[in-house]
Amino acid sequence: MNLARRLAAAVPPVVTVAILIAGWQLVVRVAQLPARLLPAPSAVLVRLEAGILGGDMLGEIAHSTVAVIAGYALACLTALVAALTFAESRRAERLLYPLVAAFQAIPKVALAPLVILWAGFGLRSEIILIAMIAFFPIFANAFIGLSSVNRELSDLFRVYDGGRLFRIVHLSLPSAAGQIFAGMQISVGLALVGCVVVEFLVGTDGVGFLIQNSANSLDTATAVAAMVTLGVMGSIAGLMLRGVRRSLVFWDRADDARTGAGAAA
């Protein structure tokens, strides 16, 4: 029953994508647009097949994947540590939260020259900048969730001398898990966007670097194929996070409720 419901929920987005591709193909043929302006979906598919099966795009995809995973993991770690610190210490929150808010207000592109100066060109700079871009949604959602833990339950843990670490592991983190995963799902998209922007600026490899080079040489089919690859990467990452959330935060069935409602409709 769950499998049937999930398959039913997958039909509408598949139909939407098919309609968009058909409309795209129709516009290109009717308007007779040159390939340098907008390649047909068939040309993009051929380029994807050659790039992936032929292997000439695999190195760029692998480079961006490593950068996104490493930067995203760094963002998750630092954001959760900062959120836990602020939630557990009012003094730390009063002293440091304004600095975090000010840091978020700075465009990360403006920090790129400093990061390059400190870390040099290449993968290290990309990872640092991606982590900076993906940090705040995770931090903000985690901090709100950790600050909203039921006070009575928290007091009960203290009365029975559960210890701070025991209380965090068995009360705070489970209570805030839904919020934390919400921030993580937002940030995974930002990490991919940040990866492309960073590769435009400081990259010497990667999908963003491939898009820029292809656009400069009017190879639009390759540029669009690279963009499609990024979209697929984002969809896979989002679905994986959603699956992990369902497995770990099994007491929160909001996603299942929405899926069931969509299938019923």
C-alpha positions as CSV (number, residue, x, y, z in Angstrom):
1,M,0.0,0.0,0.0
2,N,2.8,2.4,0.8
3,L,4.6,1.6,-2.4
4,A,1.4,2.2,-4.4
5,R,0.9,5.5,-2.6
6,R,4.4,6.6,-3.4
7,L,4.2,5.6,-7.0
8,A,0.9,7.6,-7.3
9,A,2.6,10.6,-5.7
10,A,5.5,10.3,-8.2
11,V,3.2,10.5,-11.3
12,P,2.3,14.2,-11.2
13,P,5.9,15.5,-11.2
14,V,6.8,13.0,-14.0
15,V,3.9,14.2,-16.1
16,T,4.8,17.8,-15.4
17,V,8.4,17.2,-16.6
18,A,7.2,15.4,-19.7
19,I,4.9,18.3,-20.6
20,L,7.7,20.8,-20.1
21,I,10.1,18.8,-22.3
22,A,7.4,18.4,-25.0
23,G,6.7,22.1,-24.9
24,W,10.4,22.9,-25.1
25,Q,10.8,20.7,-28.1
26,L,7.8,22.2,-29.8
27,V,9.0,25.8,-29.2
28,V,12.4,25.1,-30.6
29,R,10.9,23.5,-33.8
30,V,8.2,26.0,-34.4
31,A,10.4,29.0,-33.8
32,Q,13.3,27.4,-35.5
33,L,15.7,28.7,-32.8
34,P,19.4,28.2,-33.5
35,A,21.1,25.7,-31.2
36,R,23.4,28.4,-29.8
37,L,20.4,30.1,-28.3
38,L,18.3,27.2,-27.2
39,P,19.2,23.6,-28.1
40,A,16.4,21.0,-28.5
41,P,15.9,18.5,-25.7
42,S,17.0,15.8,-28.1
43,A,20.4,17.5,-28.6
44,V,20.8,17.9,-24.8
45,L,20.0,14.2,-24.3
46,V,22.6,13.2,-26.9
47,R,25.1,15.5,-25.2
48,L,24.3,14.0,-21.8
49,E,24.6,10.4,-23.2
50,A,28.0,11.3,-24.7
51,G,29.2,13.2,-21.6
52,I,28.2,10.5,-19.1
53,L,28.7,7.3,-21.1
54,G,31.7,8.7,-22.9
55,G,33.1,10.0,-19.7
56,D,34.1,13.5,-20.6
57,M,31.7,15.0,-18.1
58,L,32.2,12.5,-15.3
59,G,35.3,14.2,-13.9
60,E,33.5,17.6,-13.6
61,I,30.5,15.9,-12.0
62,A,32.7,14.0,-9.6
63,H,34.6,17.2,-8.6
64,S,31.3,19.2,-7.9
65,T,29.9,16.2,-6.0
66,V,32.9,16.0,-3.7
67,A,32.9,19.8,-3.2
68,V,29.1,19.8,-2.4
69,I,29.3,16.8,0.0
70,A,32.3,18.1,1.9
71,G,31.0,21.7,2.1
72,Y,27.6,20.6,3.1
73,A,28.9,18.2,5.8
74,L,31.1,21.0,7.2
75,A,28.1,23.4,7.2
76,C,25.9,20.8,9.0
77,L,28.6,20.1,11.6
78,T,29.4,23.8,12.4
79,A,25.7,24.8,12.3
80,L,24.6,22.1,14.7
81,V,27.5,22.8,17.1
82,A,26.7,26.6,17.1
83,A,22.9,26.0,17.5
84,L,23.5,23.6,20.4
85,T,25.9,26.1,22.0
86,F,23.5,29.0,21.8
87,A,20.5,26.9,22.9
88,E,22.4,25.6,26.0
89,S,24.0,28.9,26.9
90,R,22.1,32.2,27.0
91,R,25.4,34.0,27.5
92,A,26.9,32.6,24.3
93,E,23.7,33.5,22.5
94,R,23.8,37.1,23.7
95,L,27.5,37.5,22.9
96,L,27.8,35.7,19.6
97,Y,24.4,35.6,17.8
98,P,24.7,39.2,16.6
99,L,28.0,38.2,15.0
100,V,26.4,35.2,13.3
101,A,23.6,37.4,12.0
102,A,26.1,40.0,10.7
103,F,28.1,37.2,9.0
104,Q,24.9,36.0,7.2
105,A,24.3,39.5,5.9
106,I,27.6,39.6,4.1
107,P,27.4,38.3,0.5
108,K,29.6,35.3,0.4
109,V,30.8,36.3,-3.0
110,A,32.4,39.2,-1.3
111,L,34.4,36.8,0.9
112,A,35.7,34.8,-2.0
113,P,38.9,36.9,-2.5
114,L,39.8,36.4,1.2
115,V,39.1,32.7,1.1
116,I,41.2,32.4,-2.1
117,L,44.0,34.3,-0.3
118,W,43.8,32.0,2.7
119,A,43.1,28.6,1.0
120,G,44.2,29.1,-2.6
121,F,42.4,28.2,-5.7
122,G,40.8,24.8,-6.1
123,L,38.7,22.4,-4.1
124,R,39.6,23.7,-0.6
125,S,38.3,27.2,-1.3
126,E,35.1,25.7,-2.9
127,I,34.4,23.6,0.2
128,I,34.8,26.6,2.5
129,L,32.6,28.9,0.5
130,I,29.9,26.2,0.0
131,A,29.9,25.6,3.8
132,M,29.5,29.4,4.3
133,I,26.5,29.5,2.0
134,A,24.8,26.4,3.4
135,F,25.4,27.2,7.0
136,F,22.7,29.6,8.1
137,P,19.4,27.8,7.2
138,I,20.6,24.7,9.1
139,F,21.7,26.9,12.0
140,A,18.5,28.9,12.2
141,N,16.2,26.0,12.0
142,A,18.3,23.9,14.5
143,F,18.4,26.9,16.9
144,I,14.7,27.4,16.8
145,G,14.0,23.7,17.3
146,L,16.4,23.4,20.2
147,S,15.1,26.5,21.8
148,S,11.5,25.2,21.6
149,V,12.1,22.0,23.6
150,N,9.3,21.4,26.1
151,R,10.4,23.2,29.4
152,E,8.6,20.8,31.6
153,L,10.3,17.7,30.1
154,S,13.6,19.5,30.3
155,D,13.1,20.3,34.0
156,L,12.1,16.6,34.5
157,F,15.4,15.5,33.0
158,R,17.2,17.9,35.4
159,V,15.3,16.7,38.4
160,Y,16.3,13.1,37.7
161,D,19.9,14.2,37.2
162,G,20.1,12.9,33.6
163,G,23.0,15.1,32.8
164,R,23.4,17.6,30.0
165,L,24.7,15.2,27.4
166,F,21.9,12.7,28.2
167,R,19.3,15.4,28.0
168,I,20.6,16.7,24.6
169,V,20.8,13.2,23.1
170,H,17.5,11.9,24.4
171,L,15.3,15.1,24.5
172,S,16.7,18.2,22.7
173,L,17.9,16.6,19.5
174,P,14.8,14.3,19.0
175,S,12.5,17.2,19.7
176,A,14.3,19.5,17.2
177,A,14.9,16.8,14.6
178,G,12.1,17.9,12.4
179,Q,13.3,21.5,12.3
180,I,16.9,20.4,11.8
181,F,16.1,18.3,8.8
182,A,13.9,21.1,7.4
183,G,17.0,23.4,7.5
184,M,19.2,20.6,6.0
185,Q,16.7,20.2,3.1
186,I,16.8,23.9,2.3
187,S,20.6,24.0,2.5
188,V,21.3,21.2,0.2
189,G,19.8,23.2,-2.7
190,L,21.8,26.2,-1.5
191,A,25.0,24.1,-1.5
192,L,24.5,23.2,-5.1
193,V,23.8,26.8,-6.1
194,G,26.8,27.9,-4.1
195,C,28.9,25.3,-5.8
196,V,28.1,26.6,-9.2
197,V,28.7,30.2,-8.2
198,V,31.9,29.4,-6.5
199,E,33.1,27.4,-9.6
200,F,32.3,30.4,-11.7
201,L,34.5,32.6,-9.5
202,V,37.4,30.4,-8.3
203,G,37.0,27.0,-9.8
204,T,39.3,25.3,-12.2
205,D,37.1,22.2,-12.5
206,G,33.5,21.2,-11.8
207,V,30.1,21.5,-13.4
208,G,30.0,25.3,-12.9
209,F,33.3,25.7,-14.6
210,L,32.0,23.5,-17.4
211,I,28.9,25.7,-17.8
212,Q,30.9,28.8,-18.0
213,N,33.4,27.5,-20.5
214,S,30.6,26.0,-22.7
215,A,28.7,29.3,-22.6
216,N,31.8,31.2,-23.6
217,S,32.3,28.9,-26.6
218,L,28.6,29.0,-27.5
219,D,28.3,25.2,-26.8
220,T,24.8,25.7,-25.4
221,A,24.0,22.0,-25.5
222,T,26.8,21.2,-23.1
223,A,25.9,24.1,-20.8
224,V,22.2,23.0,-20.7
225,A,23.3,19.3,-20.2
226,A,25.4,20.4,-17.2
227,M,22.4,22.4,-15.8
228,V,20.2,19.3,-16.2
229,T,22.9,17.3,-14.3
230,L,22.8,19.8,-11.5
231,G,19.0,19.5,-11.3
232,V,19.2,15.7,-11.1
233,M,21.9,15.9,-8.4
234,G,19.6,18.3,-6.4
235,S,16.6,16.0,-6.8
236,I,18.6,12.9,-5.7
237,A,20.0,14.8,-2.7
238,G,16.6,16.1,-1.7
239,L,15.0,12.6,-2.0
240,M,17.8,11.0,0.0
241,L,17.4,13.6,2.8
242,R,13.7,13.1,2.8
243,G,14.2,9.3,3.1
244,V,16.7,9.7,5.9
245,R,14.3,12.0,7.7
246,R,11.5,9.5,7.4
247,S,13.7,6.7,8.8
248,L,15.2,8.7,11.7
249,V,12.4,11.1,12.6
250,F,9.8,8.3,12.5
251,W,7.5,10.1,15.0
252,D,7.0,13.0,12.5
253,R,4.7,11.9,9.7
254,A,4.0,15.2,8.2
255,D,5.6,14.2,4.8
256,D,3.6,10.9,4.8
257,A,0.4,12.9,5.5
258,R,1.1,15.2,2.6
259,T,1.9,12.3,0.3
260,G,-1.2,10.5,1.3
261,A,-3.4,13.6,0.8
262,G,-1.8,14.1,-2.7
263,A,-2.4,10.5,-3.7
264,A,-6.0,10.7,-2.5
265,A,-6.6,13.8,-4.5
